[in-house]
Amino acid sequence: MLNIVKKATIAGLMSLTAGAALAEYPEKPIEVIVGYSAGGGTDVMARTAAPFIEKYLGEGASIVVKNMPGASGQIGVTEAANADPDGYTLGTFNLPGMMARTIDREADYDRDSFTYLANVVNDPNVIVTSKGSGLDTLDKLIADAKENPGAITVAMSSLGGDDHFALIKLQNATETEFTIVPFKGSAPARTALLGGHVAMGILNISEVAEFQDQLNVLGVATTERSQFAPDLPTFQEQGLDLVNGSMRGFIAPAGLPEDVQAKLMDAFTQLKDDQEFLDAMAATANPVEIVTGEEFRQLTSDLYDLANSVWQATPWN
């Protein structure tokens, strides 16, 4: 009788073990950490993409977005980098900013700390001014900056990010000097602009698309006009060689199991052909550019090299 009970117990344990082994990812909600405030470009991307990622991961998949703003995105991405590599903690990833954080300060992560899932957005910079500033054209802005070095205050989401690099390029190209006012994300930077607390801002086109009647948008840093603002001239059209932007995507901690990585990569890859997703991103003025896996890793390495070269020439601390 005792042997029968033992055999039954062992069989039951084996059945439970097999069931656990066969359980498919994901079995519980997936947390996506956003290192910036709610309402900014990175947050909007994450929340817009979330239901589509859920769809491609399969029935029952659930994604929860968690905002952890601070230290120019470093707090959030560090949390994601050091999470358990089980697929249940992902993070948003901004370029060149996240690589710049490894150059201008102590960082508890580097290029090898991540499983690179997908870049989703390539969002060009725009220069905007408050309505009360009187600086409603690029020519007026540059003329005022030359006449009054350092007098124009500039709101941006962080130092060492795409906004900051765009300003460096602007200053170098026009021999001007501005005073930077950094914020914990683009949403509070935009709020300061709308309130007239700063004269100028460098943001991304997705972050000002709905506010064009409340701000002066002086140009877009692309080689061709944006589909989201076809009436807005590029800086190149206005005689200023300024091309710059922000890339935003998703990472997981390094060491992700191959089957989990494959399932996530498949979900992100399908986004580029999902018209409903593309329409949803277009509605938020987020220009989609899907880059996955090893190509995303190489892009990160290239932008690290760019950030490092800027740091060597003009350190921002």
C-alpha positions in Angstrom: 0.0 0.0 0.0 2.8 2.3 0.9 4.5 1.7 -2.4 1.3 2.5 -4.3 1.0 5.9 -2.4 4.7 6.7 -3.2 4.2 5.9 -6.9 1.1 8.0 -7.0 2.9 10.9 -5.3 5.9 10.7 -7.6 3.6 10.5 -10.7 1.7 13.6 -9.5 4.9 15.5 -8.9 6.2 14.5 -12.4 2.9 15.7 -13.9 3.1 19.1 -12.1 6.8 19.5 -13.3 5.9 18.7 -16.9 3.0 21.1 -16.7 5.3 23.8 -15.5 7.8 23.1 -18.2 5.1 23.3 -20.8 3.6 26.5 -19.6 3.9 29.2 -22.2 5.2 32.7 -21.7 3.7 34.9 -20.6 1.9 33.5 -17.5 1.6 36.8 -15.7 1.5 40.5 -16.4 4.6 42.0 -18.1 5.9 45.3 -16.6 7.3 47.9 -19.0 9.4 50.5 -17.1 9.4 54.0 -18.7 12.2 56.2 -17.3 10.3 59.4 -18.0 7.1 61.2 -16.9 3.7 60.2 -18.1 2.6 62.2 -21.2 6.0 62.5 -22.8 7.1 61.0 -26.1 8.5 57.8 -24.6 5.5 57.2 -22.4 3.1 57.8 -25.3 5.0 55.3 -27.4 5.0 52.6 -24.7 1.2 53.0 -24.0 0.3 53.1 -27.7 2.4 50.0 -28.5 1.3 48.0 -25.4 -2.0 46.6 -26.7 -0.5 45.5 -30.0 2.4 43.7 -28.3 -0.2 42.0 -26.1 -2.1 40.9 -29.2 1.0 39.3 -30.8 2.1 37.6 -27.6 -1.2 35.8 -27.5 -4.4 35.5 -25.6 -4.1 36.5 -22.0 -1.0 38.6 -22.4 -1.1 41.7 -20.3 1.4 44.7 -20.2 1.5 47.2 -17.4 3.4 50.5 -18.0 5.2 51.9 -14.9 6.7 55.4 -15.0 10.0 55.8 -13.1 11.2 59.3 -14.1 14.5 60.8 -12.9 18.2 61.3 -13.7 17.4 61.8 -17.4 16.0 58.3 -17.8 18.8 56.6 -15.9 16.6 55.4 -13.0 14.2 53.6 -15.1 16.6 51.9 -17.5 18.8 50.9 -14.6 15.8 49.2 -13.0 15.1 47.3 -16.2 18.8 46.3 -16.8 19.0 44.8 -13.3 15.7 43.0 -13.3 15.4 39.2 -13.4 15.9 38.1 -17.1 12.6 36.2 -17.2 10.7 38.4 -19.7 8.4 39.9 -17.1 10.3 43.2 -16.8 11.0 45.2 -20.0 12.2 48.7 -20.3 11.9 51.6 -22.8 15.2 52.6 -24.4 16.1 56.0 -25.7 18.9 56.8 -28.1 21.3 58.5 -27.9 20.3 59.4 -24.3 20.7 56.0 -22.6 24.2 55.6 -23.9 25.1 59.1 -23.0 24.2 58.2 -19.4 27.1 55.8 -19.4 29.5 58.6 -20.4 28.6 61.6 -18.3 28.1 59.8 -15.0 28.4 56.5 -13.0 26.0 54.1 -14.6 25.0 50.6 -13.4 24.7 49.4 -16.9 26.5 49.4 -20.3 26.0 48.3 -23.9 26.1 44.7 -22.8 23.5 44.9 -20.1 20.5 44.4 -22.4 18.6 42.0 -24.7 17.8 44.3 -27.6 14.2 43.7 -28.7 13.2 46.6 -31.0 13.5 50.2 -31.7 10.1 51.5 -32.6 10.3 55.2 -33.2 12.6 57.7 -34.9 11.3 61.1 -33.8 12.9 64.2 -35.2 13.6 67.3 -33.1 11.8 70.6 -33.4 12.6 74.0 -32.1 9.6 75.7 -30.5 9.1 79.1 -28.7 6.5 80.4 -26.4 3.8 82.7 -27.9 4.9 85.5 -25.6 8.6 85.4 -26.5 8.1 87.3 -29.8 10.6 84.8 -31.4 8.2 83.5 -34.0 10.7 82.7 -36.8 14.1 81.0 -36.9 15.8 84.2 -38.1 14.4 86.2 -35.2 15.6 83.5 -32.7 19.1 83.4 -34.1 19.4 87.2 -34.3 18.3 87.6 -30.7 20.6 84.8 -29.5 23.6 86.5 -31.2 22.7 89.9 -29.8 22.1 88.6 -26.3 24.3 85.6 -25.6 22.9 83.3 -23.0 19.7 85.3 -22.5 17.4 82.8 -24.2 16.3 80.0 -21.9 15.8 76.6 -23.5 13.6 73.8 -22.0 14.5 70.2 -22.8 13.9 66.8 -21.3 17.5 66.1 -20.2 21.2 66.8 -20.7 23.1 64.3 -22.9 20.0 63.4 -24.9 18.8 64.1 -28.5 17.4 67.5 -27.4 20.7 68.5 -26.0 22.7 67.3 -28.9 20.4 69.2 -31.2 21.1 72.4 -29.2 24.9 71.8 -29.4 24.6 71.4 -33.2 22.5 74.6 -33.3 25.0 76.6 -31.3 27.9 75.4 -33.3 26.2 76.1 -36.6 25.1 79.6 -35.7 27.8 80.7 -33.2 25.2 81.4 -30.5 24.9 80.6 -26.8 21.7 79.6 -25.0 20.9 78.8 -21.3 19.6 75.3 -20.8 16.8 74.5 -18.4 16.6 70.7 -18.1 13.4 68.9 -16.9 12.5 65.3 -15.9 10.9 64.5 -19.2 9.4 66.3 -22.2 6.0 66.8 -20.7 7.1 69.2 -17.9 9.4 70.9 -20.4 6.5 71.5 -22.7 4.3 72.7 -19.8 7.0 75.3 -18.9 7.0 76.5 -22.5 3.2 76.8 -22.6 3.3 78.8 -19.4 5.9 81.2 -20.8 8.4 80.2 -18.1 11.1 79.6 -20.7 11.4 81.3 -24.1 12.4 78.3 -26.2 12.3 74.5 -26.2 13.9 71.7 -28.2 11.5 68.7 -28.2 10.4 66.1 -30.7 7.7 66.4 -33.3 5.4 63.9 -31.5 5.5 66.0 -28.4 4.3 69.2 -30.0 2.0 68.0 -32.8 -1.1 68.7 -30.7 0.1 72.1 -29.5 1.0 73.8 -32.7 -1.6 76.5 -32.2 -0.3 77.2 -28.7 3.5 77.3 -29.6 5.6 78.7 -32.3 7.1 75.7 -34.1 10.1 77.1 -36.1 11.3 74.0 -38.0 11.9 70.3 -38.0 15.3 68.6 -38.0 14.8 66.3 -40.9 16.1 66.2 -44.5 12.5 66.1 -45.8 9.3 67.5 -44.4 7.5 65.4 -41.9 4.3 63.7 -42.9 2.9 64.8 -39.5 3.6 68.5 -40.2 3.8 68.9 -44.0 3.5 72.7 -43.7 6.4 72.9 -41.3 9.7 73.7 -43.1 12.9 71.8 -42.4 15.8 73.7 -41.0 17.8 72.8 -44.1 15.1 74.7 -46.1 15.8 77.7 -44.0 19.6 77.5 -44.5 20.5 75.7 -41.3 22.1 72.3 -41.5 20.4 70.7 -38.5 19.3 67.0 -38.6 18.7 65.3 -35.3 16.2 63.2 -33.4 15.3 60.6 -30.8 15.1 56.9 -31.2 12.8 55.0 -28.8 12.4 51.3 -28.3 12.2 48.4 -25.9 14.9 46.3 -24.2 15.0 43.5 -21.6 17.8 42.5 -19.2 20.7 40.6 -20.8 20.4 36.8 -20.5 16.7 36.5 -21.5 15.8 32.8 -22.3 16.0 32.1 -26.0 12.3 31.0 -26.3 11.1 34.2 -24.4 13.3 36.4 -26.6 12.1 34.7 -29.7 8.4 35.3 -28.8 9.0 38.9 -27.9 11.0 39.6 -31.1 8.2 38.0 -33.2 5.7 40.3 -31.5 7.7 43.4 -32.2 8.5 42.4 -35.8 4.9 42.1 -36.6 4.2 45.6 -35.6 5.7 47.1 -38.7 3.0 45.5 -40.9 0.1 46.1 -38.6 -1.9 49.0 -40.2 -3.9 49.5 -37.0 -0.7 50.0 -35.1 0.8 52.3 -37.7 -2.4 54.4 -37.7 -2.4 54.6 -33.9 1.2 55.8 -33.9 0.4 58.3 -36.7 -2.4 59.7 -34.5 0.2 60.5 -31.9 2.7 61.9 -34.5 5.2 59.1 -33.7 7.2 58.2 -36.9 7.6 54.4 -36.8 11.0 52.9 -37.6 11.2 49.2 -36.5 14.7 47.9 -36.0 15.1 44.6 -34.1 17.6 42.3 -32.5 21.2 42.5 -33.6 20.6 45.5 -35.9 19.2 47.3 -32.9 22.3 46.4 -30.8 24.5 47.8 -33.6 22.5 51.0 -33.8 23.0 51.4 -30.0 26.8 50.9 -30.4 27.0 53.4 -33.2 25.1 56.1 -31.2 27.2 55.4 -28.2 30.2 56.3 -30.4 28.4 59.5 -31.5 27.6 60.5 -27.9 31.2 59.8 -26.8 32.6 62.0 -29.6 30.3 64.9 -28.6 31.4 64.4 -24.9 35.1 64.5 -25.9 34.6 67.7 -27.9 32.0 69.5 -25.7 31.3 67.8 -22.4 27.9 68.8 -21.0 28.6 68.5 -17.3 
